[in-house]
Amino acid sequence: MKHIYGDGVPEDNELAFELLTRAHEMGHIEASYNLGICFHYGYGTEADLEKAFKLYLEAANAGHDKGMELVGRFYNQGIHVDKDRALAEFWLDRAIKSGDAEAAEEARRELDRQ
């Protein structure tokens, strides 16, 4: 992700995407989540919300707090999936209970969204 933001290294979205893909294939959950970010916003690849959601869901199922929040957001807003308030609440509640303050705050905000 440092290559996406140019954080201490040259900004290079394609390299970031390649490295995250390799780490994801090796089973690194944080890489799966970050690869989802790449597909979500088109960093180093074409934007693809279906792939982004699948990667977020994979990360969420492995206990990744921000992955849980984003899966909940996708369900709550109907982003590339059918809107499903029950599934949204399930995932957002898990994000709140995950212990990550940022994920919990974002999940609470999303729960307030109608």
N, C-alpha and C positions, 0 to 999 in steps of 0.2 A: 504494500500500500504506500510505502514511502516513495516509490517511483510514480505513483499516480499524483501525489501531492507535491513532489519535488522536495521532500523533507530530508535534507542532507545528502541527497543524491539527485542526479539529473532526472527531470520529469520525463517519463517514458511509459505511456499507458500500454503499449504493445508488450514491452518487457514485463511489466507488472502482471498483465493478463497471462502471459506464458508461465511466469513463476508461480502464480496462484493456481493455475491449472495443474501444474506438476504437484504442488503441495496437496491440492484437493484429491488428486489421484492416489496420493500416498495416505489419505485418510485424515488429513489435518482439518479439524472442524472449523477453526477460525478462517482458514483459507477457503473453505466451502462458503462460509458467510460472505467473505470479501469478494469471492468470485461472483456471488449473487449480486453484489453491489456493481461489479463490472457490467454484468448483463442488464441490470436495472437501468443504469445510466449511460451505457455505451462506452465505458472506459476500455480502450484497447480492443474492442469488438463491437459488433452491431448490438444495439439494445434489443433485448428479447425477454419480455416479462414472464413468459412461460418458464424459461430456463432460470430466471432470477427466482421465481417463486419456488421451483423445485429445490434449488440450492438453499434458500432460506428455510424451507421445510425440513430438509436434511439436517441442517444445522440446529434447528429448533428441536427436532426429535432427539438430537444428541445432547440437548441441554443448553444450547447457546442462547443466552438471554436476549440479545438484540435480534437474533433470528426469530425467537418467539414473538417479540413485539412486532416485527415486520410481517410475519405470517398473520397475526391478529389484525394488523392494519389492512392487509390485502383482503381478508375476509370481510372486515367491517365496511370497507369502501367498495368492494366488488372489483378490485384491481386484478384483472385477468382470471378471476375465479368468480363463481356466483356469490353474491352477497349472502353471508350467513352469520347472523348476529350471535348465534349460540357458539359456533366455532370461533368467532372473533373473541367473544368473552372468555372462552376456554384458554386460548393462547395468550391473550392480554393479561389474564389473571396469573398465568404461569410466569409471564415476564415480570409482573409486579412482585411476585414471590421469589424471584430468582436471586435477589440480593444485589443486582446491579442498579445503582441509583438512576442512571441515565435511562436505561431501558424501562425501569419502573415509572419514571416521570412521563416518558413518551407514551407508555401503555395507558396510564391514567388519563392523559389528554385524549387519546384515541377512544377510550371508553366513553368520554363525555360527548364525543361527536355523534350526532344522530344521522 
